[in-house]
């Protein structure tokens, strides 16, 4: 059996689809907060063996571990505006520790979701080296929780037989409708453009960076899923891995590509970055991808323009689920 936590969410549901496409139709166990049925449609038309609520999973896992061959721990509290350390300690840190401990004890391979938010302002660069993890200073409690778990993992003498922590950069693509404020700029841009013919981006509040020239490493979710499946199949070198494209692009590039995909002339304005995230806003991220390539991943990534076009034309226009 293959466990996917956070399975009704954005990346988790796309991963379930990929596993189904690769022939895993009778051995998928999905874990999530299924009381929040607003995102359950992400699992429509997918082949699933068992559904387990997040609050019941750890007890089930301890009791039924012999049924499990692999764990994708994708579930987490991902709201970067959330300020409660207690929430993150419970859902992102302690919950993940218990999954790690069971996988270690029962010798079950584990891939878990970390985040590029661990890199903070980029003072130490964006290389997925284990040597810099203890030096990193995330900009918000979400990033802290992810980095705290990475630090804890690297301090463990006993580990699962194979493990990977995936440092996701700016992922976009289908099945993110439920993320609301935390959904990608492409998702919000498409809705704004359809309604008003315009798009408003955050104004730059940093000297030397023009409005719209904030840069991120945007990666299409289909590339993310291919990488996760690569780790599932190969299981070679354990460790932390960046999941990005290795090429930072501006938000202007992103939104202009969205206008082009909608076949509408660009009309972009700017608004102040909300105060609750302004001081902790990342103005640049760019993944160093040498480690993943050295591990044997050879597939070419979607370009920003090709990824946006596929997402907008094949999913957002018809509100289609992946």
PAZAPA-4460 file (N, C-alpha, C; in steps of 0.05 Angstrom, whole numbers, plus 32768, in hexadecimal, padded with zeros to 4 digits):
% residues 322
    n_x    n_y    n_z   ca_x   ca_y   ca_z    c_x    c_y    c_z   seq   type   mol
   8011   7FE8   8000   8000   8000   8000   8011   8019   8000     1      X     A
   8007   802E   7FF3   8015   8048   7FF2   8003   805C   8001     2      X     A
   800F   8069   8015   8000   807E   8024   8007   8099   8018     3      X     A
   7FF2   80AA   8014   7FF6   80C6   800D   7FE7   80D7   8021     4      X     A
   7FF6   80E6   8032   7FE9   80F9   8043   7FE5   8113   8035     5      X     A
   7FD1   8123   803E   7FCA   813B   802F   7FBF   8135   8013     6      X     A
   7FB3   811D   8011   7FAB   8112   7FF7   7F95   8122   7FE9     7      X     A
   7F84   8130   7FF8   7F6F   8140   7FEB   7F78   815C   7FE3     8      X     A
   7F91   8162   7FEB   7F9C   817D   7FE5   7FA7   817F   7FC9     9      X     A
   7FB5   8195   7FC5   7FBF   819C   7FAA   7FD3   8187   7FA0    10      X     A
   7FEA   8185   7FAC   7FFF   8173   7FA2   7FF7   8156   7FA7    11      X     A
   7FEB   8150   7FBF   7FE4   8135   7FC5   7FD1   8128   7FB2    12      X     A
   7FBC   8138   7FAA   7FA8   812C   7F97   7FB4   8128   7F7B    13      X     A
   7FC6   8139   7F73   7FD4   8135   7F59   7FE6   811D   7F5A    14      X     A
   7FF2   8118   7F72   8002   8100   7F75   7FF2   80E7   7F74    15      X     A
   7FDA   80E7   7F80   7FC9   80CF   7F7F   7FC2   80CA   7F62    16      X     A
   7FBC   80DE   7F52   7FB6   80DB   7F36   7FCD   80CE   7F27    17      X     A
   7FE6   80D7   7F2C   7FFE   80CC   7F20   8001   80AF   7F27    18      X     A
   7FFD   80A8   7F40   8000   808D   7F49   7FEC   807B   7F3B    19      X     A
   7FD3   8085   7F38   7FBE   8076   7F2A   7FC7   8071   7F0D    20      X     A
   7FD1   8086   7F00   7FD9   8084   7EE4   7FF0   8070   7EE0    21      X     A
   8000   806C   7EF5   8017   8059   7EF4   800F   803D   7EFD    22      X     A
   7FF5   8039   7F01   7FEB   801E   7F07   7FE4   8018   7F23    23      X     A
   7FE8   802C   7F35   7FE1   8028   7F51   7FC4   8031   7F56    24      X     A
   7FB2   801E   7F51   7F96   8024   7F53   7F88   8015   7F6A    25      X     A
   7F95   8002   7F76   7F89   7FF2   7F8C   7F99   7FF3   7FA6    26      X     A
   7FAD   8005   7FA7   7FBE   8004   7FBF   7FC4   8020   7FCA    27      X     A
   7FB2   8034   7FC5   7FB6   804F   7FCE   7FA6   8054   7FE8    28      X     A
   7FB3   805D   7FFD   7FA5   8065   8016   7FA8   8083   8018    29      X     A
   7F92   8091   8019   7F93   80AF   801A   7F8D   80B8   8036    30      X     A
   7F9C   80CD   803F   7F99   80D9   8059   7F95   80F7   8057    31      X     A
   7F81   8102   8065   7F7D   811F   8064   7F68   8126   8079    32      X     A
   7F62   8140   807B   7F4C   8149   808C   7F33   8149   807B    33      X     A
   7F26   8132   807B   7F0F   812E   8069   7EF5   813B   8074    34      X     A
   7EF7   8148   808C   7EE0   8157   8095   7EDD   8170   8084    35      X     A
   7EF3   817A   8079   7EF2   8191   8067   7EED   8188   804B    36      X     A
   7ED3   8183   8044   7ECD   8176   802B   7ED0   8189   8013    37      X     A
   7ED7   81A2   8018   7EDA   81B5   8001   7EF0   81AC   7FED    38      X     A
   7F03   819C   7FF6   7F18   8194   7FE4   7F17   8176   7FDC    39      X     A
   7F02   8168   7FE6   7F01   814B   7FE1   7EFD   8145   7FC3    40      X     A
   7EF2   8159   7FB4   7EEE   8153   7F97   7F09   814F   7F89    41      X     A
   7F1F   8157   7F95   7F39   8152   7F89   7F3E   8134   7F86    42      X     A
   7F30   8124   7F95   7F33   8107   7F94   7F1E   80F9   7F83    43      X     A
   7F0C   8108   7F77   7EF8   80FD   7F66   7F05   80ED   7F4F    44      X     A
   7EF9   80D7   7F48   7F02   80C6   7F32   7F1E   80BB   7F35    45      X     A
   7F28   80BA   7F4E   7F42   80AE   7F53   7F3D   8093   7F61    46      X     A
   7F50   8080   7F5C   7F4E   8066   7F68   7F5B   8065   7F83    47      X     A
   7F4C   805F   7F98   7F56   8061   7FB3   7F4C   8048   7FC2    48      X     A
   7F5E   803C   7FD2   7F58   8025   7FE2   7F4A   802C   7FFC    49      X     A
   7F57   803E   800C   7F4C   8046   8026   7F4F   8064   802A    50      X     A
   7F3C   806F   8039   7F3C   808C   8041   7F3F   808C   805F    51      X     A
   7F53   809B   8069   7F57   809D   8086   7F5A   80BB   808E    52      X     A
   7F4A   80C2   80A2   7F4C   80DE   80AB   7F67   80E3   80B8    53      X     A
   7F71   80FB   80B5   7F8B   8103   80C0   7F8D   80FE   80DE    54      X     A
   7F78   8103   80ED   7F79   80FF   810A   7F7A   80E2   8112    55      X     A
   7F73   80D0   8100   7F73   80B3   8107   7F8B   80A5   80FB    56      X     A
   7F9A   80B2   80E9   7FAE   80A4   80DA   7FC5   8099   80EA    57      X     A
   7FD0   80A9   80FD   7FE8   80A0   810C   7FE2   8086   811B    58      X     A
   7FCA   8085   8128   7FC2   806D   8136   7FBF   8056   8123    59      X     A
   7FB3   805B   810C   7FB0   8046   80F7   7FCB   803D   80ED    60      X     A
   7FDD   804F   80E9   7FF8   8049   80DE   8007   8037   80F1    61      X     A
   8006   803D   810B   8014   802D   811F   8009   8011   811F    62      X     A
   7FEF   800F   811B   7FE1   7FF5   811D   7FE3   7FE5   8103    63      X     A
   7FE4   7FF3   80EC   7FE1   7FE5   80D2   7FF9   7FEA   80C0    64      X     A
   8010   7FF0   80CC   8028   7FF6   80BC   8030   7FE0   80A9    65      X     A
   802A   7FC7   80AF   8032   7FB1   809E   8024   7FB3   8083    66      X     A
   800F   7FC2   8080   8002   7FC6   8067   800F   7FDB   8055    67      X     A
   8022   7FEA   8060   802C   8002   8052   8048   7FFC   8047    68      X     A
   804C   8002   802E   8066   7FFF   8021   8075   8019   801C    69      X     A
   8066   802F   801B   8072   8049   8015   8060   805F   8020    70      X     A
   806C   8075   8029   805C   808C   8033   8065   80A6   8025    71      X     A
   8052   80B4   801A   8055   80CF   8010   8047   80E1   8025    72      X     A
   8057   80EF   8035   804B   8101   8049   804B   811D   803E    73      X     A
   8035   8124   8030   8032   813E   8023   8022   8151   8033    74      X     A
   8011   8146   8045   7FFF   8157   8055   800D   8169   8068    75      X     A
   8003   8182   806B   800F   8196   807D   7FFD   81AE   807F    76      X     A
   8001   81BE   8093   7FF5   81D8   8095   8007   81EA   8084    77      X     A
   7FFC   81F7   806F   800D   8205   805C   8008   8223   805B    78      X     A
   7FF7   822D   806C   7FF0   824A   806B   8008   825A   8076    79      X     A
   8015   8269   8065   802C   8279   806D   8025   8291   807E    80      X     A
   800B   8298   807F   8002   82AE   808F   7FFA   82A6   80AB    81      X     A
   7FF8   828B   80B0   7FF1   8281   80CA   8008   8287   80DD    82      X     A
   8002   8291   80F5   8016   8298   8108   8018   8286   8121    83      X     A
   8006   8273   8123   8005   8262   813B   801A   824C   813A    84      X     A
   802E   824E   814A   8043   823A   814C   8037   821F   8155    85      X     A
   8023   8221   8167   8017   8208   8171   800B   81F8   815A    86      X     A
   7FFD   8205   8147   7FF1   81F7   8130   8007   81E9   8120    87      X     A
   801C   81F8   811A   8032   81EC   810A   8041   81D6   8119    88      X     A
   8045   81D9   8133   8052   81C4   8142   8041   81AA   8141    89      X     A
   8027   81AD   8143   8016   8196   8143   8014   8188   8128    90      X     A
   800F   8198   8113   8009   818C   80F9   8022   8188   80E7    91      X     A
   8035   819A   80E9   804C   8197   80D8   8065   818A   80E4    92      X     A
   8068   818E   80FE   8080   8184   810B   807B   8169   8119    93      X     A
   806A   8169   812E   8067   8151   813E   8059   813A   812E    94      X     A
   8046   8141   811E   8038   812D   810D   804D   8120   80FA    95      X     A
   805E   8130   80EE   8072   8126   80DC   8087   8115   80EA    96      X     A
   808E   811D   8103   80A1   810D   8112   8096   80F1   8117    97      X     A
   807D   80EF   811E   8072   80D4   8123   8071   80C3   810A    98      X     A
   806B   80CF   80F3   806B   80C0   80DA   8087   80B6   80D5    99      X     A
   809B   80C7   80D9   80B7   80BF   80D5   80BF   80A8   80E7   100      X     A
   80B7   80AA   8101   80BE   8096   8114   80B2   807A   810D   101      X     A
   809A   807A   8104   808D   8061   80FC   809A   8056   80E3   102      X     A
   80A0   8067   80CF   80AD   805E   80B7   80C9   8053   80BD   103      X     A
   80D7   8060   80D0   80F1   8056   80D8   80F0   803B   80E6   104      X     A
   80DE   8039   80F9   80DB   8020   8108   80D2   8009   80F6   105      X     A
   80C0   800E   80E4   80B5   7FF9   80D3   80C2   7FF7   80B8   106      X     A
   80D7   8007   80B3   80E7   8006   809B   80D6   800B   8082   107      X     A
   80C8   8022   8083   80B7   802A   806C   80C2   8043   805F   108      X     A
   80C7   8043   8045   80D2   805B   8038   80BF   8073   803B   109      X     A
   80CA   808B   803D   80BA   80A3   8042   80C4   80BB   8031   110      X     A
   80B1   80C7   8023   80B6   80E1   8016   80A4   80F5   8024   111      X     A
   80AF   810B   802E   809F   811F   803C   80A3   813B   8030   112      X     A
   808F   814C   8034   808F   8166   8028   809D   817A   803B   113      X     A
   80B3   8185   8032   80BF   819C   803F   80B7   81B5   802E   114      X     A
   80C7   81CA   802E   80BF   81E2   8020   80D6   81F4   801A   115      X     A
   80D5   8204   8005   80E9   8219   7FFF   80E6   8230   8013   116      X     A
   80D0   8230   8022   80CD   8245   8037   80E2   8242   804C   117      X     A
   80EF   822B   804E   8104   8227   8061   811C   8239   805B   118      X     A
   8120   8242   8042   8137   8252   803B   8134   826F   8043   119      X     A
   811D   8277   804D   811A   8292   8056   8120   82A7   8041   120      X     A
   8130   82BB   8048   8138   82D0   8035   814E   82C8   8022   121      X     A
   8157   82B0   8023   816C   82A7   8011   8188   82AE   8018   122      X     A
   818C   82B5   8032   81A7   82BE   803B   81BC   82A8   8037   123      X     A
   81B3   828F   8038   81C6   8279   8035   81C3   826B   801A   124      X     A
   81B5   8278   8007   81B1   826C   7FED   819A   8258   7FED   125      X     A
   8198   824A   7FD7   8182   8237   7FD3   818C   821B   7FCB   126      X     A
   81A2   8213   7FD8   81AD   81F9   7FD2   81A2   81E5   7FE7   127      X     A
   819A   81CE   7FDE   818E   81BA   7FF0   81A3   81A9   7FFF   128      X     A
   81B7   81B7   8009   81CC   81AB   8019   81C3   81A7   8036   129      X     A
   81C9   8191   8041   81C3   818C   805D   81D3   819E   8070   130      X     A
   81EA   81A8   8066   81FB   81B8   8077   81F0   81D3   807F   131      X     A
   81DD   81DE   806F   81D3   81F9   8074   81B9   81F9   8083   132      X     A
   81AD   81E1   8087   8192   81E0   8093   8190   81ED   80AE   133      X     A
   81A4   81E9   80BF   81A4   81F4   80DA   81A8   8213   80D9   134      X     A
   81B1   821E   80C3   81B6   823B   80C1   819F   824A   80B6   135      X     A
   818C   823C   80AA   8176   8249   809C   8163   8258   80B0   136      X     A
   8159   826F   80A6   8147   827F   80B6   812D   8285   80A6   137      X     A
   8119   8273   80A8   8100   8278   8099   80F3   8292   80A2   138      X     A
   80E1   829C   8091   80D5   82B6   8096   80B9   82B5   80A4   139      X     A
   80B0   829C   80A9   8095   829A   80B6   8094   827F   80C5   140      X     A
   807F   827C   80D6   807D   8263   80E5   807A   824A   80D4   141      X     A
   806D   824D   80BD   806B   8236   80AB   8087   822C   80A2   142      X     A
   8097   823F   8099   80B2   8238   8091   80C2   822D   80A9   143      X     A
   80BE   8238   80C0   80CC   822E   80D8   80C4   8211   80DD   144      X     A
   80AB   820A   80DB   80A2   81EF   80E1   80AE   81DB   80CD   145      X     A
   80B0   81E3   80B4   80BD   81D1   80A1   80DA   81CE   80A5   146      X     A
   80E8   81E4   80AC   8104   81E2   80B1   810A   81D4   80CB   147      X     A
   80F9   81D7   80DF   80FC   81C9   80F9   80FB   81AB   80F4   148      X     A
   80E9   81A2   80E3   80E7   8185   80DE   8100   817C   80CE   149      X     A
   8108   818B   80BA   8121   8184   80AB   8138   8181   80BE   150      X     A
   813C   8194   80D1   8152   8193   80E4   814F   817A   80F6   151      X     A
   8137   8174   80FF   8132   815D   8110   813A   8143   8100   152      X     A
   8131   8142   80E7   8137   812A   80D6   8155   8126   80D4   153      X     A
   8164   813B   80CE   8180   8139   80CA   818F   8132   80E4   154      X     A
   8182   8135   80FA   818E   812D   8114   8188   8111   811D   155      X     A
   8179   8102   810D   8171   80E7   8114   8186   80D3   810C   156      X     A
   818D   80C1   811E   81A0   80AC   8118   8192   8095   8109   157      X     A
   8179   8090   8110   8169   807B   8104   8156   8088   80EF   158      X     A
   8155   807D   80D8   8145   8088   80C2   8135   8073   80B4   159      X     A
   8121   807A   80A4   8114   8067   8092   8129   805C   807E   160      X     A
   8124   8046   8071   8137   803A   805F   813D   804C   8047   161      X     A
   812A   805E   8040   812E   8072   802C   811C   808A   8034   162      X     A
   8127   80A2   8033   8116   80B9   8039   811F   80D1   8029   163      X     A
   810C   80E2   8023   8111   80FB   8014   80FF   8111   801F   164      X     A
   810B   8128   8024   80FC   8140   802B   80FC   8153   8013   165      X     A
   80E4   8159   8008   80E2   8168   7FEF   80DD   8185   7FF5   166      X     A
   80F0   8196   7FEE   80EE   81B3   7FF2   80E0   81C0   7FDA   167      X     A
   80C5   81C0   7FDC   80B5   81CB   7FC6   80B8   81E9   7FC4   168      X     A
   80BD   81F2   7FAB   80BE   820F   7FA6   80A2   8218   7F9E   169      X     A
   809E   822B   7F8C   8083   8235   7F87   8074   8223   7F73   170      X     A
   8064   8211   7F7F   8055   81FD   7F6E   803B   8209   7F65   171      X     A
   8034   8205   7F4C   801A   820E   7F42   800E   81F7   7F31   172      X     A
   7FF3   81F8   7F2D   7FE7   81E4   7F1C   7FCB   81DD   7F26   173      X     A
   7FBE   81CA   7F19   7FA3   81C2   7F1F   7FA0   81B7   7F3B   174      X     A
   7F87   81B8   7F46   7F7F   81AE   7F60   7F87   81C0   7F77   175      X     A
   7F8D   81D9   7F72   7F94   81EB   7F88   7F7D   81FF   7F8F   176      X     A
   7F66   81FC   7F83   7F50   820E   7F87   7F49   8213   7FA4   177      X     A
   7F4C   81FF   7FB5   7F44   8201   7FD1   7F57   8211   7FE2   178      X     A
   7F6F   8217   7FD7   7F83   8224   7FE7   7F7E   8242   7FEC   179      X     A
   7F6A   824D   7FDE   7F61   8268   7FE2   7F79   827C   7FE0   180      X     A
   7F7E   828A   7FF5   7F93   829F   7FF4   7FAE   8293   7FED   181      X     A
   7FB3   827A   7FF5   7FCD   826D   7FF0   7FCF   8260   7FD5   182      X     A
   7FBB   8262   7FC4   7FBC   8257   7FA9   7FD0   8267   7F99   183      X     A
   7FD9   825C   7F83   7FED   8269   7F72   7FE3   8283   7F66   184      X     A
   7FF6   8294   7F5E   7FEF   82AE   7F51   7FE0   82A8   7F37   185      X     A
   7FE7   8292   7F2A   7FD9   828B   7F10   7FBC   8286   7F15   186      X     A
   7FB6   8278   7F2A   7F9A   8272   7F31   7F8B   828C   7F36   187      X     A
   7F96   829E   7F46   7F88   82B7   7F4C   7F88   82C9   7F33   188      X     A
   7F9D   82C9   7F24   7F9E   82DA   7F0C   7F88   82D2   7EF8   189      X     A
   7F85   82B8   7EF4   7F71   82AF   7EE1   7F55   82B8   7EE9   190      X     A
   7F4F   82B6   7F03   7F35   82BE   7F0C   7F31   82DC   7F0A   191      X     A
   7F46   82EC   7F11   7F44   8309   7F0F   7F41   8312   7EF2   192      X     A
   7F51   8306   7EE1   7F50   830E   7EC5   7F35   8308   7EB8   193      X     A
   7F2A   82F1   7EBF   7F0F   82E9   7EB5   7EFA   82FD   7EBE   194      X     A
   7EFD   8306   7ED7   7EE8   8318   7EE3   7EEC   8335   7EDB   195      X     A
   7F05   833F   7ED9   7F0A   835B   7ED5   7F1B   8362   7EBD   196      X     A
   7F28   834E   7EB1   7F3A   8354   7E9A   7F55   835E   7EA4   197      X     A
   7F59   835F   7EBE   7F72   836A   7ECA   7F7D   8356   7EDE   198      X     A
   7F96   835C   7EE7   7FA2   834D   7EFC   7FB3   8360   7F0D   199      X     A
   7FB1   835E   7F28   7FC0   836E   7F3A   7FD4   835D   7F49   200      X     A
   7FED   8365   7F47   8003   8357   7F55   800C   8367   7F6D   201      X     A
   801B   835A   7F7F   8026   8368   7F96   803B   837C   7F8E   202      X     A
   803A   8393   7F98   804E   83A8   7F94   8068   83A0   7FA2   203      X     A
   807F   83A7   7F98   8098   83A2   7FA6   809C   83B6   7FBC   204      X     A
   80A3   83AC   7FD3   80AA   83BD   7FEA   80C7   83BB   7FF1   205      X     A
   80D7   83B2   7FDE   80F4   83AF   7FE2   8103   83C0   7FCE   206      X     A
   8115   83D0   7FD8   8125   83E2   7FC8   8135   83D2   7FB4   207      X     A
   8135   83DB   7F9B   8144   83CE   7F86   8135   83BA   7F76   208      X     A
   811D   83B3   7F7F   810C   839F   7F70   80F3   83AD   7F67   209      X     A
   80EF   83AE   7F4D   80D8   83BB   7F41   80BE   83AA   7F46   210      X     A
   80A8   83B8   7F44   808E   83AA   7F47   808C   8393   7F33   211      X     A
   8084   837C   7F3D   8080   8365   7F2B   809A   8356   7F25   212      X     A
   80B1   8361   7F2E   80CA   8354   7F28   80D4   8342   7F40   213      X     A
   80C2   833E   7F53   80C8   8329   7F67   80CA   830E   7F58   214      X     A
   80DD   82FE   7F5F   80E3   82E5   7F50   80DF   82CD   7F62   215      X     A
   80D3   82B8   7F56   80D0   829F   7F63   80D7   8288   7F50   216      X     A
   80DD   8271   7F5B   80E1   8259   7F4B   80C6   824B   7F49   217      X     A
   80B8   8250   7F33   809D   8244   7F2F   80A0   8229   7F22   218      X     A
   8093   8214   7F2E   8095   81FA   7F22   8078   81EE   7F1F   219      X     A
   8073   81E3   7F08   8059   81D7   7F02   8055   81BE   7F12   220      X     A
   803D   81B9   7F1C   8038   81A2   7F2D   803D   8188   7F1F   221      X     A
   803A   8187   7F05   803F   816E   7EF6   805C   8166   7EF8   222      X     A
   806E   817A   7EF8   808B   8174   7EFD   8090   816A   7F19   223      X     A
   8083   8177   7F2C   8085   816F   7F48   807D   8151   7F4B   224      X     A
   8067   814A   7F3F   805D   812F   7F42   8070   811B   7F35   225      X     A
   807B   8122   7F1E   808F   8110   7F11   80A7   810C   7F23   226      X     A
   80B0   8121   7F31   80C6   811E   7F43   80C0   810C   7F5A   227      X     A
   80A8   8110   7F66   80A0   80FF   7F7C   809F   80E2   7F74   228      X     A
   8094   80DD   7F5C   8093   80C1   7F52   80AF   80B6   7F4D   229      X     A
   80C1   80C7   7F44   80DD   80BF   7F40   80E9   80B4   7F5A   230      X     A
   80E4   80C3   7F70   80EE   80BA   7F8A   80E1   809F   7F93   231      X     A
   80C8   809C   7F8D   80B9   8084   7F93   80C5   806C   7F84   232      X     A
   80CD   8070   7F6B   80D7   805A   7F5B   80F4   8054   7F60   233      X     A
   8105   8069   7F64   8122   8065   7F65   812C   805E   7F81   234      X     A
   8124   806E   7F95   812C   8069   7FB1   814A   8065   7FB4   235      X     A
   8159   8078   7FAA   8177   8075   7FAB   8182   8085   7FC2   236      X     A
   8187   809F   7FBF   8195   80AF   7FD3   8182   80BF   7FE3   237      X     A
   8181   80BA   7FFD   816F   80C9   800F   817A   80E5   8013   238      X     A
   8167   80F7   801C   8170   8112   8023   815B   8127   801C   239      X     A
   8162   8140   8020   8151   8157   8018   8157   815E   7FFB   240      X     A
   8141   8163   7FED   8144   816A   7FD1   8133   8182   7FCA   241      X     A
   813E   8195   7FBB   812F   81AB   7FB0   811C   81A1   7F9A   242      X     A
   8104   81AC   7F99   80F1   81A6   7F84   80E9   81C0   7F77   243      X     A
   80F8   81C9   7F63   80F3   81E1   7F54   80FD   81DD   7F38   244      X     A
   8100   81F2   7F29   810A   81F0   7F0D   8126   81F9   7F0B   245      X     A
   8130   8209   7F1F   814A   8214   7F1E   814C   822E   7F0F   246      X     A
   8134   8239   7F08   8134   8253   7EF9   811E   8265   7F05   247      X     A
   8127   827B   7F12   8114   828E   7F1D   8108   829F   7F07   248      X     A
   80EE   82A5   7F09   80E0   82B6   7EF6   80D0   82CB   7F05   249      X     A
   80CA   82E1   7EF8   80BB   82F6   7F06   809D   82F1   7F06   250      X     A
   8090   82FE   7F19   8073   82FC   7F19   8066   8309   7F00   251      X     A
   8074   831D   7EF5   806A   8328   7EDB   806B   8313   7EC5   252      X     A
   8081   8303   7EC4   8082   82ED   7EB1   806B   82DA   7EB5   253      X     A
   8065   82D4   7ECE   8050   82C1   7ED4   8035   82CB   7ECB   254      X     A
   802E   82E4   7ED1   8014   82EF   7ECB   8012   82F5   7EAD   255      X     A
   8027   82FE   7EA0   8026   8302   7E83   8020   82E7   7E75   256      X     A
   802C   82D2   7E7F   8027   82B7   7E74   800A   82AF   7E78   257      X     A
   7FFE   82B7   7E8E   7FE2   82B1   7E94   7FD0   82C0   7E80   258      X     A
   7FD5   82DA   7E7D   7FC6   82EA   7E69   7FC8   82DD   7E4D   259      X     A
   7FE0   82D5   7E46   7FE4   82CA   7E2B   7FD4   82B0   7E28   260      X     A
   7FD4   829F   7E3D   7FC5   8286   7E3C   7FA7   828B   7E3A   261      X     A
   7F9D   82A1   7E45   7F81   82A8   7E43   7F7B   82B8   7E2A   262      X     A
   7F90   82BD   7E1A   7F8E   82CC   7E01   7F81   82E8   7E06   263      X     A
   7F8B   82F5   7E1B   7F83   8310   7E23   7F9C   8322   7E26   264      X     A
   7F9A   833A   7E1D   7FB1   834D   7E1F   7FB7   8353   7E3C   265      X     A
   7FD0   8353   7E43   7FD8   8357   7E5F   7FCF   8373   7E6A   266      X     A
   7FC5   8373   7E82   7FBC   838B   7E90   7FC2   8387   7EAD   267      X     A
   7FDA   8390   7EB6   7FE3   838A   7ED1   7FE7   83A3   7EE2   268      X     A
   7FDC   83A2   7EFA   7FDF   83B8   7F0D   7FEC   83AD   7F26   269      X     A
   7FEF   83BF   7F3A   7FFD   83B7   7F53   7FEF   83C1   7F6C   270      X     A
   7FEF   83B0   7F81   7FE4   83B7   7F9B   7FF9   83B2   7FB0   271      X     A
   7FF6   83BE   7FC7   8009   83B9   7FDD   8008   839C   7FE6   272      X     A
   801F   8391   7FED   8020   8377   7FF9   8012   8378   8014   273      X     A
   8000   8365   801A   7FF3   8366   8035   8006   8368   804B   274      X     A
   8000   8378   805F   8012   837C   8075   8019   8363   8085   275      X     A
   8007   8350   8086   800C   8338   8096   8021   8326   808A   276      X     A
   8028   832A   8071   803D   831A   8064   8053   832B   8059   277      X     A
   8051   8346   805A   8064   8357   804C   8080   8354   8057   278      X     A
   8083   8354   8071   809E   8352   807D   80AC   8337   8079   279      X     A
   809C   8323   8072   80A7   8308   806F   80A5   82FE   8052   280      X     A
   80A3   8310   8040   809F   8309   8024   80BA   8302   8017   281      X     A
   80BA   82EB   8008   80D2   82E3   7FFA   80D2   82F1   7FDE   282      X     A
   80E7   8300   7FD9   80EA   830E   7FC0   80F8   82FE   7FAA   283      X     A
   8105   82E9   7FB2   8114   82D8   7F9F   8117   82BC   7FAA   284      X     A
   8111   82A9   7F99   8118   828D   7F9E   8121   827F   7F84   285      X     A
   8135   826E   7F86   813E   825F   7F6E   814C   8246   7F78   286      X     A
   8140   8230   7F72   814A   8216   7F7B   8164   820E   7F6D   287      X     A
   8177   8205   7F7D   818E   81F8   7F71   8186   81DB   7F6D   288      X     A
   8187   81D2   7F53   817C   81B8   7F4C   8191   81A3   7F47   289      X     A
   81AA   81A8   7F4D   81C0   8196   7F47   81BC   817B   7F55   290      X     A
   81B2   817C   7F6E   81B0   8163   7F7E   819C   8150   7F72   291      X     A
   8185   815A   7F69   8171   8149   7F5D   817B   813D   7F43   292      X     A
   8189   814E   7F32   8193   8144   7F19   81A9   812F   7F1E   293      X     A
   81B9   8133   7F33   81CE   811F   7F39   81C2   8105   7F43   294      X     A
   81AA   8106   7F4E   819C   80EE   7F57   8190   80DE   7F40   295      X     A
   8191   80EA   7F28   8188   80DB   7F10   816E   80E5   7F03   296      X     A
   8163   80FB   7F0D   814B   8106   7F01   8152   8115   7EE8   297      X     A
   8149   810C   7ED1   8152   8118   7EB7   813C   8127   7EA8   298      X     A
   8123   8125   7EB1   810D   8130   7EA1   810E   814F   7EA0   299      X     A
   8108   815A   7E8A   8108   8177   7E86   80EF   8183   7E94   300      X     A
   80F2   819A   7EA1   80DC   81A7   7EAE   80CB   81B7   7E9A   301      X     A
   80B2   81BA   7EA0   80A1   81CD   7E91   80AD   81E9   7E93   302      X     A
   80AD   81F7   7E7C   80B4   8214   7E7E   809C   8222   7E8B   303      X     A
   80A1   823A   7E96   808B   8249   7EA3   8074   824D   7E8F   304      X     A
   807B   8255   7E77   8066   825A   7E63   8056   8241   7E5C   305      X     A
   8063   822A   7E59   8055   8211   7E52   8045   8207   7E69   306      X     A
   804F   820A   7E82   8040   8201   7E99   8027   8211   7E9D   307      X     A
   802A   822C   7E9B   8013   823E   7E9F   7FFE   8238   7E89   308      X     A
   8007   8235   7E70   7FF4   822F   7E5B   7FE4   8216   7E5F   309      X     A
   7FF2   8201   7E68   7FE4   81E7   7E6D   7FD0   81EA   7E84   310      X     A
   7FD8   81F8   7E99   7FC7   81FB   7EB0   7FAF   820C   7EA9   311      X     A
   7FB3   8222   7E9C   7F9C   8234   7E97   7F89   8228   7E82   312      X     A
   7F94   821E   7E6C   7F83   8215   7E56   7F75   81FA   7E5C   313      X     A
   7F84   81E8   7E6A   7F79   81CD   7E6D   7F6C   81C9   7E88   314      X     A
   7F6F   81DC   7E9B   7F63   81D7   7EB6   7F53   81EF   7EBF   315      X     A
   7F5F   8207   7EC1   7F51   821E   7ECD   7F39   8227   7EBC   316      X     A
   7F3C   8226   7EA2   7F26   822E   7E90   7F0D   821E   7E95   317      X     A
   7F11   8204   7E99   7EF9   81F3   7E9E   7EF6   81E9   7EBA   318      X     A
   7F06   81F4   7ECC   7F06   81ED   7EE9   7F09   81CE   7EEC   319      X     A
   7F1C   81C3   7EDC   7F20   81A7   7EDC   7F33   819D   7EF2   320      X     A
   7F2E   8186   7EFE   7F3F   817A   7F12   7F53   8168   7F04   321      X     A
   7F6C   8168   7F0E   7F81   8157   7F03   7F7E   813A   7F0F   322      X     A
***
